[in-house]
Amino acid sequence: MELVIIGLLGGLVTGISPCILPVLPVIFLTGGAQSARLDGDGPPVSRGRPFLVIAGLITSFTLVTLLGSLLLGALGLPQDVLRWAGIAVLVLIGIGLLVPRFEQLLEKPFQKLARRTEVQNRGSGYGVGLALGTVFVPCAGPVLAAIIVAGSTGRIDAGTIVLTVSFAIGVAVPLLFFALAGRGLIERIRAFRTRERGLRIAAGVAMLALAVGLVFNVPQLLQRLVPDYTAGIQRDLTDNPGARRALDLGGLVTDENEELDECTNGAPVLESCGTAPRIRGIESWLNVPDGQAIDLADLRGEVVLIDFWAYSCINCQRSIPHVVAWDQAYRDAGLRVIGIHSPEYAFEKDAGNVAAGARDFGIMYPIALDNSLSTWTNYRNRYWPAHYLIDAEGTVRHIAFGEGNYAATEKLIRELLTDARPGTALPDPTDVADDTPEEGTHTRETFLGAAKDVNYGGDGAYRAGEGDYSLPASQRGDSFALEGTWRIETQYATPSVAGGGSIRLRFHAAQVRMVLAGAGEVRVRLDDGEEQIVAVSGTPRSYAVADGTGDGDVHVLDVAVSPGVEVYSFTFG
């Protein structure tokens, strides 16, 4: 019952989110307007058309979400082939609505199968819905994320089906309401009732516009421009232990990964934790010839270190020098390092951004772009960074979550290399300073996006959308507060007026960095001292804004942010 309620509520929230805006004109015109009773002697209309359009959309969306990745992988087809097929169908239907003779050609193969009334009514609408479902991309909140993870890992059980069906019904309700509202509007306005041909042309134009927009990723741009006003609701819906257990958001236990629990985090000795799970669902590879995918089964006889990371993660940035040093020191001795880049932010899914980050860190080993978090989930991982050490037989022998413990991990690397190639002379241990902050010695990473805001210390609520903020009279330590008019997006905050906005951060740490994007500048003043100007341009990256404050005291950082700058997070060291 809990899964049904979570699925229904998650679907209802998704159905009113800004992510469904691109398909609304098509649903309004093809689902609603084309089922309206019009004046004149036209063909009979199907009053059930809105229901069939929505039913087709939900059917194909559900099947693609749950089974699409698995079926396409089994057939060796690209993961986006269904999306392109759906776009092609939308184009054909759109042209058919504009050019009746072309529509007749499209209908001819199906005339023997369809009822005569459906042919006269130009289809039931179910096919239109099926095409829309393949390109329908709702906002991926926690509920949809759990469904996608289940589908990508192949763990589709009764609970997954119940959650998926409940979610689909929840999404269908507001979409059906919109389609029926469109029909009612057409029937009530006389000017529309006498223009059946004009409505069909409008529907065709809307269909073609959606198809062209999908090709050029216009819906994603629209979603970035329109604040996700449902992000806070999505978060509140699943922000409790019961919901997290029901959705299994921490990772799915399968036959492939269940033995990973046999490993103790950061153990000083080698353990045996089952055969390493596969690397799966990778979008593309970096630092490998011709982008050829790597299969762990092909690396038997060699020691493998898998490093889960994200290029803007400050914890990863402190860990990567150790991983790079191990790769350089032990590659000739049989160590193979594989970086699994599992994005924390949407911008981290861009291959160009990841490649630039890898160059900055001096990473030469292969990097797998795990944009769907398929490998992350297959390892039931929860941390950036995370290291999985695999012996020459393919068994996981050591797991280390988070920063630190580098000396122990390197010691175990050397043991496995010696076991795999007895008599091999190993180089001296690497000498990279361990900059891991001591536990509790600095403020935790602070996010400004509505999806996971952390450490907000201002007055009132912090929610998605545009709002006016003011600094509190008294602000607690390890928190931030805003002043001015800000637009809070899912993953960042940005000033929405010409004068910009400001942030006050109370923190304790030796250094502070900000993840920023866009174009403009931030003016930083530490403890009422001298102002520092930081120029910001381009894609999101980390900027140093304060250093040398590791005395244990609480410090105050005032940041003036110009319009056009996006503030993602504060990170501390």
N, C-alpha and C positions, 0 to 999 in steps of 0.2 A: 504493500500500500504506500509505503514511503517513497519508493521509486516512482510510482504513478503520480503522486502529488508533485514531486520534484520535477519530473518530466513535463507535466502539464504547465506548471508555473514557469519553468525555464522556456518552454515553447511560446507561451503567451507573451513573455517579456521580449523574446527574440522577434516575435511577429509585429511588435510595435517599435522595434529598434530602427535606427537610420539605415542599417545595412539592407533593408528590404525596399528602400525608396526606388532603386533603379527598375524593379519589376512592377511597381504599382501602376504606372500608366498602361502597361500591356494587360495587366489583370483587369483594370478598369474598362478598357476598350474591348478586349477579346472575350473576357469572362462576363462582364456586366452589360456593356452596350449592345453586344451582339445577341443577347438574350432578351432584349427589350421588345415590347410590342410597338411596332411603328405603324404610322398611317399609310394607307395605300395597299395595293395588291402585291405584296411581296411573298416570298416563300414562308412557310410556317416556321416559327422560332422554337428552339428547345429551351424551355424554362429551366431545365436542369443544367444548362451549360455552365453557370458559375461553379456549381458543385463539382462538375466533371473536370473543369480546368484546375481547380484547387486539388482535387483528388489525384489528377495526373502529376501535378507538380510535387505533391507530397510523396507519391509512390516512387517516382524516379529519384528524388532527392534522398529518400530513405535507403533505397537500394544502392545508389552510388556511394553514399556515406558509409554504409555497413560493408558492402561487398565489392565496391568498385576497385579499390586498391588491390585486394587479393586477386580478383579475377584478371585484372590487367597485368599484374605481376606474373600470374600463371601463364598467360598468353604471350608474355614478352612484349607487351604494348606500352607506349609511353603513358604516364599517369594522367596527362591532360587530353588524351584522345577523346574521351566522352565529352569534355567541355567543348572541344572544337566541333564534334559532331552535333552537339546541341546548338551551337552558333550557326552551323550550316543549315539546320532545320529551321531555325528562326528566320534566316534569310529567305529560304524557299517559301515559307508561309507568308512572310511579309510581301514578297513579290506577288504571290498569288492573290493576296488581298487587294493589291494595286492593279493587277492585270488579270481580269476574269478569264481570258483564254488560257493563260498560264496555269491558273487554278484548275481549270478543267483538265488539263494535261496531268496535273498532280493527282487529281481525284480518280482519273480513269482506271488505274490498276486496282483501286479499292471498291469500285462501284459494284462488283459482283459479291463482295463480302459485306458491304454496308447495307443497312436498310435504306430504302428509297428516300424516306423522310430525312435521314441524316445527310444524304448527298445534297438534297435540295436546301437543307439548312446549312450547307457548307461545313459539315463535320460536327461532331458532338462537343468538341473542345478538349477532350481527354488527351489527344495527341499534342495540342498546344501546351497543355500542362506538363506532359512528359518532357518536351523540349526545354521548357522553363526550368524544370527540376534539375537538369544536368548542369545549368549555369547559375543556379540559385546559390548564393554564398552569404548566408546569414552571419551575424556577429558571433564569433566563436567564444561564447561564455563557457563557464565550467561544465554545464550539462552537456552541451554539444561537444566539448573537448573530450569528455569521458566516452561519448559515443564514438568519436573519431578514433580515439586510442584503441577502443575495443575492436573496431573494424580493421585498423592497421595491423594489429597484433594477431588477428584471427581468433580472438577469444570472444566468440559470439554465443552467449548462452541465453537462457530464458530471461534472466534479469536484464541483459542488454537489449533484448527484443522488447520487453515491457517498457523500458526507459525510452527506447527509440520511438515506439508507437505513441507513447504518451506525449513525447516532445513534438512529434509530427502533428498530432491532434491540436496541441496547444498553439503551434505556429499557424495551423489552418484556420483557426477561429477568426483572428483579426483580418487575415487575407480574404476569407469568405465574406466577412462583413463589408469589406471595401468593395468587393465585386458586386454584391447585392445593392450596396449604396449607389454604385455606378449605374446599375440597371434602373433603380428607382428615380435617379436624377434625369436620365434620358427620357423616361416615360412621363415625367411631370413637366418637362419643358417642351412646348409644342414645336419650337424651332428645330429641335433635335429629331422629333418624331417623323418629320417629313424629309429627312436627309439621310436615308439609309446608306446611300452610296458614299456620302461624305464621311460617315462614321467608319465605314470599311476602309476608306483611304487613310483616315487618321490612325486606325488600328494598324494598317500596314506600315505607315511611317514610324509609328512607335516601335513596332517589331524590328524594323531595320535599324532604327536609332539605337535600340538596345544591343543588337548584334554588333554594330560598329563600335559602340562604347565598350563592349566586352573585349573586343580585339585590342583596343588601345588602353585598356584598364581604367576607363573613365569612372566606373563605379567605385574603385578604390580611392580615386581622387575625391569624389563626392563624399565618401565616408570620412576622409581626412578633414574635409571642410566643415562637415556637419558634426557637432559634438555628439558623442555617444551618451545620450541622456539616460540610457538604461544600464550603464556600467555599474553604478552603485547598487542597483537592484539585483543585478546578476551576482555581484560579490556577496551581498547580504543573504541571498538565497542559499548559498552553499558554505557560508562562513560559520560552520558549526561542526563538531566532531561527527554527529550522526549523519549529516549530509555527505561529509567527506568519506566516511566509511561506505555509505551506500553507493557513491560514485567511484570508489576505489581510486581517488585522485593521486594517491601516493605511488601508484604503479600496479600493474597486473601480474599476479603470480601465475606462471605457466610451468609446464614440465621442463621448459628450456631454462628457466631462471630460478626455480624454487631452491636449488642448493646454494645459491649465493648467500643465503642466511647463515651458512656454516662458517663464513668469514667474519672475523671480528675487526671492526674499524681500527686501522692503524696498528694491527698486531705486530710485535717485534720479531715474530718467527713466521715461517711459511706455514700456510694452512691449505686445506683442500676443499674447494667450494664448487665442484662440478665443472662440466665442460662449459667453456665460455659461450654465452649466447651469441647469436649471429649479429653481424652488422647489417641492418635492414632499413628499407625506406629512405635511402640516401638520394638526395636530389642531384648532386654532382660532387665531383672530387677535385681537389686542388693538389698541386705538387706531385702529380703522378702522370706518367707518359700517356698522352691521348685521353686523359680523364678516365682511364680504365679502373673499374671498381675492384676493390680488394676483398677477397674472401679469406676469412681466418683459417679455413681448412687448408688453404694453399700455403700457410705459413708454419705448418708443422715442422718441427726440428729447430725452430727459432723461438726466442723469447719475445713476447709482445707486451708492450705497455699501451693501454688505451687511456687517453686523457680526455675527459669531458670538460669542455670549456666554452666560454663566450667572450668575444674580443673586447667588449666594453666592461666586463666584470672586473672590478678592482682586485678581488681575491685571485682571479685567474691571472691577472697581470703580475702579481707578485709570485705566483707559482710557475709561470711559463719559463722564466730563466733557468730554473732547475731542470725542467723537462727538455729544453733545448740543449743544455749542457750534457744531459744523459745521452741524448741522441747523438751528439757529436763525439762523445767519449767512447760509446759502446756499440756504435753501428757496425764497425768492422768486426766486432767480437760476437755479433749475432743478435743484437737487440733491434727490434722493429717497433718504432713509436708510431701510433696512429692517433691523430687528434680528431675527436668527434665534436664538431662545432654545433652545439644545441642552443639555439637562440633564446635569449630572455626577452628581447625586444623585437618588434616587427622589422626594424631597420637592420637587425643583425642577420636577416634572411638573405640579404643582397650579397651575391657572390663577390661583387667588386669591393664592397665594404670589408668582407672577411679577408679577401686577398690582400687589401691594403693593411689591415691589422696584422696579418701574418708576416708581411714584409717588415713592418715596424718592430715586431718581436724577434725577427731573425729565424722564423720557423721554416725549416726545409723539409720536414717529414710530411707524409700524406695527411690531408685534412678532408674529412667527410662532412658534407653539409647536411646535417640532420634536421632540416627545417620543419618536418612534421613530427619531430621528437619520437620517431619510431624506435630508433636504437636506444635512445634515452629510456623509453618505457620498457623496451625489451630487457634492459639491465636493471629495471626498477630503480633507476637512479633518482636522487633528490637534491644533489649538490653540485654547485660550481665552485672550485674544480672537484673532480673525482678521478682517482687513478685505480685502474684494474690491471694487475700484473698477472700475465698468463705464461705458463711454462711451455716447454717445447712439445709437450703432448697435448696442448690445447686446454689445460685445466687452469681455472682461476686459482691463484695461490695467495693473493694478497689484495686487499682493498683499503684505500685511504680516502676519506672524505674531507674536503676542505683544505685549508692551508696547513703547512707545517709537517712534521714527521718525515722530512726529506732524507735525513741520514739513515733512518730505518728502511725506507723504501729503496734507497740506493744499495744498502747492504744486501737486501733480498734480491735485487736485480743481479748483483754480482754472484750471489749463490746460484741462481738459476742459470746464469751464463756458464758458470763452471760445471754445473751438472750436465748441461746440454753439450758442451764441448770440453771434455776433460783435458787438462794440459794446456788450454789456451791461456796465454799471458794477457792479463787484463791491465789497462792503464791505471794510474793512481786515481783514487776517488776524486770526484769533482770538488771544486772549491768555490761555491756560490753562497754568498751571505744569505742567511735565513732572516728575511724581514717580516716574518709573521708577527703581527701585534699580539701581545699577551692578552689572554682572555679578560674582557672587561675593561681594557685600557683605552678603548675608543668608542665613539658613538657608532651604532649600527648603520648600515647602508640605508640611505633615506631616499625614497621614491616620491615623485611629485605627481605621477599619473593617477587618474581616478581608479584604475583597475587594482592598484595595490599601494595606495598612499601609506607611507610609514612615517611616524614621528611628527604628525601635524600637531602644533601647539597653539594655534590661533583660536579665537572665539568663534562659536557657531560651527555649522557643518561644513565639511570639505567634500564637494560633490562635482560630478561632471557638468559641463556647461559653463556659461559666462556668469560671473558674479563679482560683487564688490567685497573686498577684504580689507581689514584694518589690523594693525599690530595690537596685541593685547597689552593691557597695563602691566601684567606680570606674566612672563613666559618661562615655562619650566625648562630645565636643562635637557640636552639631547633632543631638541625639537626645532621645527622651522615654523615660520608664520609669514603670511603674505600681506602686502599693502598695495592698494590700487585695484583696478579692474583687470581680472584675469580670466582667460578661457582655459578650463581644465579639460584636457583630452584624456583618452584612455591611458596613454603612456607618457605624456608630458604636460607641462603647463606653460602658457605663453601670455604676455601682456596683450590686452585687446584694445588699448587706446594709444593715441599718438605719444603721450607722455611716458609710456612704459610703466613698469611696476617695480616693486622692490621685495626682497626676501630678507628676513632676519633669521640667522641660524645660530643656535646656542649648542656648542659641541665640546667634546674633549677628545683630542687625537693629536698625533704629531704632524699630520698633513691632511689637507682637504683637497679633493678634486671634484669637478662638476662635469657631468655628461651633458653636452650642449650641442645644438644643431641650429641650422638656419643662417641668417645673415644679420650682423649687428655687433653689439659689444655688451659686456657686463663690466660694471665698475664695482670693485671689491674693496671694502675697508675692514680691516681686522682690528678689533678692540679700540675703535675710534682713532686708529693710526692713519698712516699715509694711504691715499687712494691708489689702487692699482687698476689699470685698464687692460682688459683681456678682449682681443678681437676674435669674433666668432664667424666662421664661414663653413659652408659645405655640410656634409652628412654628419650624423652624430659621432662625436668622439670625446675623449676625456681631456679636460683642461685642468692644470694645477692652479689653485687659487689661494692656498695658504700652506705654509711650511714652518717647521721649527717651533711647534706649539705643543710639544710632548711633555709638558711639565705636570700633567695630571689635573690642571685647573680647567674650569669651564670657560671657554672663550666665546666671543660674539663676533660673527661675521655678517656684515651688512652688504647686500648685493643689489645694485641697481641694474635692472635688466631692460635693455632697449626693445622696442617693438621688432618683431621678426625673429627673435631668438627663442628657441624652444629649450626648456629646462627639463631634463629627464630625471636626474638624480644627483645626490651628493654621495661621494664615497670617501672613506677615511682610512688612514694608515698610521 
